[in-house]
Amino acid sequence: MKTSLDHLPLHKREQLAAITAMLRESAPVEMVILFGSYARGNWVEDLAGAYFSDYDLMVIVASEDVAHDDFLWGKISDRARLIGGRIPVTIVAHDIREIDQELRVGQFFFSDAVAEGVLLYDSHRFTLAKPIAQTPAQRFELARRNFETWFMSAGHFWRGAGYYAARNLGPHAAFSLHQSAERYYHAALLVYTAYKPKTHDLAQLATQTAAFHEALAGAMPRSEPEDERLFDLLKRAYIEARYSLSYQVTAEELRILRERVLDLASRVRHACMTKLMTISETGSIGELPALPSDEGDLELPPLPDLGDAKAVENWHAAVIELSYERGEVQRLEGRREGEETGRREGEAVGEARGRARAIVDVLTRRGLTIRELQSARILCCRDEAKLARWWELAWTVTSVDELWDEPGA
């Protein structure tokens, strides 16, 4: 693991030093690791678009109880954000046993964080386990399975929200809708990073997924006051819809929020399809779960009293279990259909993928700057005519943007 921050400007090194000092003062930390774009050196600061890459920090502690102390890490995150200023700060805390276990099974989020990361602090009381690298095929299979599981689970909660809304059970509907949105974000996080944070905060989840794909950057709008109010209403539902008698949500608000969560689902599906195609060695990803709909009967567990915390937790667990059971059946059916589709289309897709990779290789070897979204756009293209045109242009363009200037590009 690296230990130098010399690739960063002085003011960023000073910010990270201040955050590290704050972490050591606030909790019994054993290691602090900077990972992600600032560790790799490809961070983004888009002043025009007001987008700034996060400082991604993995904090390792000895105690499982400390790692799971949400109140502690919430306060620490607030202090870190004040130090970071306009640079968002994302802190993930894990105990040493969990980290070592994930490294030994090749969980690539942790393996990559250790391999690419910069060690900002080390108590020298522990030594991390040696990471085991997953093969590309294993990474793809993990990403696809995670997408299927979480996307279908989110869909069942979305349908459940409609079921409760139709029966004038607003708080139940709002809570189910929150769970749907949270799980769609989790699907994206797990496909792109194989990791999901221990948070139910939709605002944090939206921020963490926005950088993955341009489609996700526009999900769940909050630019207008009314949009922000509705988003906050959904965000608060995780706690208040269950435990606060003052929580109120109208049928019209639920209708709008259901539409927006369904839009989120569409964006997540598109973004994850793009990612899966870029990591598939064959170029075939099979049939993915479709967007949820209100068609068909929906049988849900009996409604609990929202004021009974234990009953709510049991109901919540039952809905999750039901969604997974149904999801597994649909996953297996979809996989069988996908394998048949893959056999028919694999040869043509493989040839197109080879041409797309060759285009990216030519652009890179010519020294042109190619952004992740541009690379993904090329690698995901299966239009033979378009790929042929890009192949010719790749040898002469002075900027990757010139590829899109062609008619129909």
N, C-alpha and C positions, 0 to 999 in steps of 0.2 A: 504494500500500500504506500502511496506517495505521502510525503510529509511537507512538501513545499507549496506555497501559494504564490510563487514568483511570477506566475503567468497572469495574475490578477493585478489590476491597478491598486495603488496604495490605499485609496479610500475604502475599497472593498475589503482589503486585508484588515484594515482597522475595524470595519464593521463586524467582520467575522470574529476577530479577536475579542471585541466587546461582547458579542453574543455568547461566545465560548466562556468568557469570564462570568457572565450572568448565569449560565447553566451550572457552572461549578459552585456558584454561591447558592443556587436555588434547590439543588437536588444532589444526591450522592451518585454522581455520574462516574462511570469507569472509562468510557471512551466517547469521543465526539468525532463523527466522520462527516465530512462534506462530500456529497455525491451529486449526481445529476450534471446539468449543463455547466455549472460553475467549476466543478471538479474536472470536467472534460475540456473546458475552454471554449465551448460553443454557445455561451449564454446569449440572450437576445435582450436588447434595450431599444424598443420601438417608441420613440417619443411621440411620433405622429399618431400612432394607434393606441398609445397609452398602455402598451404591453411590456412587462418586464419579467424575465425569468426569475424563478424562485431561488432563494438560498435553500437547498434541500439538506437537512441535517439529520443524521441517524444518531440517536443517543442510546448508548448501551449502559444498563444498570445491572446490579447484581441481583436485585430483588424483583420477583414477579409482581408483588403487591405495588411496588413503586412504579413499575412499568405500566400498570393498569390503573393508576391513580389519575382519572380523567380531570378531576378538579385541579390537581397540581399542574398537570401539563397544559391545561387551559390557561392558567395564570402565567405560566412560563411562556407560552406562545404569544400571549398579549404583550408581555415585556419584550420579547424578541422582535415583534412587529414594530414596536416603537423605535427600536435600534435600527431596524432595516429601512425605515422610512418608506420610500416608494418601492423598494424591493421587497416583495412578499417573502415571508419566512415560513417554511414548512418543516415541522419537527415531528419525527417518528421515533417513539421510544419503545425499546424491547429489552427484555432481560437476557443475560448472556446465554442461558440454557436454550432459549428459543432461537436465538441467532445461530448458535452452533448446530442445532438440529436442522435448521433450514439450510445451512451451508453444506451439511453432510448429505442431504438428499438432493442437492443441486438446484435449489430454488433460486432461479436466476436473478430475481430482483436483488436478493441479498448478495449473491455471488458477484453480480455486476457492481453493486455498491462498494464492495470490498476491493474488487479488482481495479476499478476506476477512481475510487475515492481518495480523499486527502485526509489523513489523520490529523485532526486539530488538537486533540488532547488524549492522553493515555495515562491511566493510573499505574499501569504495568502490573496490575494484580491478576490479569487474565490474558490468555492467548487465544485468539480466534481459531476455530477449526479450519482445516484446509478445505477450500471449496471444491466441489465436484461439478464439473461442467456438464450441462445437458447438451444433447445433440440437437441440431436444428429441427429434426423430426419430433423430438420430445417437446421442444418449446412450442412447436405448432400445435401438437395434440393437446398440450396443457391449455394454450390460449383458446383453442376451439371449444374444449370441454367447459372451460370457465364461462365463455360467452353463452353457450347453450344453457347452462345451469342458471346463471343469474338473469339472463334476458327473459327466459320463460318464467322464472319466479316473479320478476318484475311485472310481467304481463298478467299474471294471476291476481296480483295485488291491484293492478289497474282495473281489471274486470270487477274485483271485489268492491272498489270504490264506487263503480256504477251501480252495483247491486245495493249498496247501503244508501247511496244518494237517492235512488228510486223509492226507497222506503222512508225518506225524510230522516235518516240517521246521519246527520251532517258530521259530527265528530268522528264517528266510525269511518265514514267515507274519507274525511280529510286525513286521518291517520293512515289508512290504507294507501291513499294517494302519495303521501310522504314516503311510505315504504317502497312504492313503485318507483318513484324518482330516484331514491337512494340506490336501489338495486340496478337501475339502468346505469347510473354513474359507476357503480361497482363493476358492471360488465365491461365498461370501457377501460377502467383502471386495470383490471385483471388481464385484459387482452394486450394492452400496451406495456404494462409493467409487471404483471403477475403478482401484484400487491394491491391490497386495499387498506386504507388507514382505519384506525379504530375511532371513527367519528361518524355521527349522524347529522352533522351540520351540512346542509345542502349548499350553502354558500362556499364552504371550503371545498366540497366535492366538485362544484362547478368550476372553481378556480383551478383545481388540480387537473381537470380533464380538458380545459379550454385549449391548452397548448398542443394537444395530441393531433387535432385535425381541425381544419377551418370550419367544418360543419358544427363541431361542438362549441366553437367560440360564440356562436349565435343562439345557443340553446337557452331556454327559460329566460326570456328578456327581462332586463331590470333597468333599462335606460330611462324610462319615464316614471314619474311618481306613482301612477296607478299600477304599473308593472311591478315596481319595487314593493308596493303594498301587498299585492297578491302573492308575490314570491315569499315575503315575510310571513304571510298567513299560512302558507304551506310549510315553511321552515319551522314555525312554532308548533305545528300540529304534532310533531313527534312527542312533545311533553304535554303541551296544554290541551290537546284534544283528548288526552287520556285522563288528566288529573285536575284540570281547571274547569269548574262549572261556568266560568265566564267566557270560555272560548266559544265563539259564534262564527258560523260560515253559512252563507246563503246558497240556495240551489244554483243561482247564476254564477256565483264565484266558483262553485265546484265544477260547473260545466266548463268554464274558461280554463281552470287549472287542469282538468282532465284532457282538454285539447292540447294544452302546452306540454303535459307529460307525454302524451302520445307523439307530439312533435319531437320531444327529446328522444323517445324510443326510435323514431325514424332516423334521427341524426346519429345516434349511437350505433344503430345497425349499419349505416353507411360507413361510418368511421371505422368500425371494427372489421367490416368486410374488406376495406382498403388495407388495413394492417394485416389481416390474415392472408391476403393475396401476396403481400410483399414478403412474408416469412414462409410461405408454402414452397417447398422445393419443387413440387410438380406444377404449381400454378393453379391447381384445383383445390377448392375448399368445400365442395359438396353443397348440399342444401342447408341453408341456415333457417332458424325459426322465423316465422313471419310476425308482423306486427299484431298485437292483440286486437280483438274486436268484441263487441257485445253479443255476438251471435252465440247461440247454444245455451243450455241450462247451466247454472252455476250453483253448486251446493257448497255452502260454507259452514264452518263450525258454528254452534249456537253463540248468540251474542252475549258478551259479558257485560257486567256493570262497569262502566268506565272508571268509577270511583274505587273499584276493587283491584288493587295493583296486581295481586297474585292471579286473579281471574283473567286480567288483561294479558299478562305474560303467557299464561297457558293457551289463551286464544291465539295470541300472536304466534306461538310455537306451532300450534295446530295448522294455522294458515300456511306457514312456511313449509311444514312437512307435506301438506296437501299439494302445494305448488311444486315441490321437488318430485313427488310421486308422479304427478301428471307430466311434469317436465321430462322425466326420464323416459316415459312411454313415448312422448312426442320426439324426444331426442333420437331414440332408437329407430323410430319410423323414418324420421328425417335422414338419419345416417344411411339407412338402406336405400332410400331414394337417391341420396347424394352419391353413394358409391356407383350406382347404375349410371347416373348422369356423368360422373367422373370418367367412367370407362369409355363413354361415347365421345366425351369432349377433351379428354386428357391430352391426346396427341396434338390437336390443334392449339390448345391452350399452352402446352409446353413449348411449342415452336414460337408462339407470340411472346411468351415470357422470355425466351432466349434472345429474341430480337430486342425487347425492351431493355434487358440487362446490358446488351451490347451498346445501345444508345447511351445509357448512363455512363458506361465505361469510357466511351469515346469522349463524351463531354468532360468527364473527370480528368482523363489523360491529357486533354488539351488545356487543362488548367482553368476551366471555367468554374465559377462558383455556382453550385447547384444546391438549392435549399431542400429540406426534407419533403415539403409538400410538392415541390416540382419533381423530385425523384419518385415519390409515391404515385404521382399522376402518370408518369411514364411507365412505371413498373406495373401499374394496374390496367393499362390500356390493352385491349384485345382486338382493336380495330386494325386489320391488316393494312388497309390503305393509309391510315394515319401513321402507323408505325413505319411504313415504308417512306413516307414523306419526312418524318422526323429523322430517320436514318440518313437520308440524303443531306438534310439541313445540319445534322450534328457535326459534320466535318467543316462547315463554313461559317456558322453563326458566331458572332462575337459575344453574345449573351444568351443564356438559356431562355430568357423571356421572348426572344425572337421566334422560338418554336411556335408560340401561341399566336403569333401575328398572321400565320397562314390561314386562309379560308377554311373554316370548319374545324380548326385545331382546338 
